[in-house]
Amino acid sequence: MYKNVTEKAADRVVEANHRVLISAVQMYRFVNDLKDPSDIEDLDEYVEGGIENLGPKGDEYKAEYEIEERPDGSLVLVSVAPSGTKFEYEITEKQ
């Protein structure tokens, strides 16, 4: 039961971080004449403490944060929680 509660808490951390990254995308666009970020590192300066310090903490609960280019040319911010739960935000529509 403890592991289940801990995993759900880790998922909520990733979900909250995903919202922070969505805000970072919007700030990046504002500062860069509406240009879209193409790599997660583009958002680093817009996230307090930087991307690498986003949680959840601990090797057992590693999360993944990235910007993916889809086959149709669209860009999507993808955050994957330790449980495998994915949170997605479409940055650009297909070209």
N, C-alpha and C positions, 0 to 999 in steps of 0.2 A: 504494500500500500504506500509506503514512504516513497519508493521509487516512482510510482505513478503520480503522486502529488508533486514530487520534484520535477518530473518531466513536464507536467502541465504548467508549473511555474516557469520553467525554462522556455516553453512555448510562448507564454505571455510576455516574457522579456523580449523575445525575438519579434513578436507582433508589435510591441511598443517601439523597438528599434527600427522596424520597418516604417512606422509612421514618421520617425525622426529622419530617416533617409528620404522619404517622400518630400518632406520639408526641405531637405538639403538639395534635392533635384530642383525644386522651385527656386531656391536661392541661387543656385548655380545658373539657371536660366536668366534670372534677373540681372546678375552681374555680367553675364556673357552674351548679351544682346539676343536672348532667346535661343541660343545654341543649346542643344541637348548634350548631356554628359554621355560619353561612350564607354567609360570604364568606371568601376566603383571607386578607384583612387581619385577620380575627378572630384568626388564629393568629400574627400578627406578634410579639407580645410573648413567645411561647413558643418562638421560634426564635432562637438566638443570632445576633446580627448582623442579624436581621430577614429577612423574606421576600425583599426586593429584592436581598439579598446572597447568595442561594443560587446556586450555580454551575450549570453550568460557566461559567467566565469567557470573555470574548471575544465580540464581536458575531456571529461566524460560528457560535457554538455556543449560541445563545439557547435556553433552555428555557421552557416555560409551566407554571405552577402555578395551579390554580383549583379552586373548589368549584362543581360544576354541580348544578342542580336538574333532575331528569329529569321527563318528562311524567307519570309515575306519582306524583310528589311526593317521591321519594327524593332524598337528597343524596349526591353522590359526589365524593371528592377525586380529581382527575385531574392527573397530571404527564406532560407530553409532552416527550420528549427531542428534540434537534436532528434526529435521524434519522427522527422521526415515531413512534418506539416510545412506546406509552402504558402508563402504570402507573395502576391504579385501585384505590380503596379505598371500599367502600360505608359511608358514615357513618350513614345511616338507611335503613331499609327503606321500601317504599312506604307511604303514609299510608292 
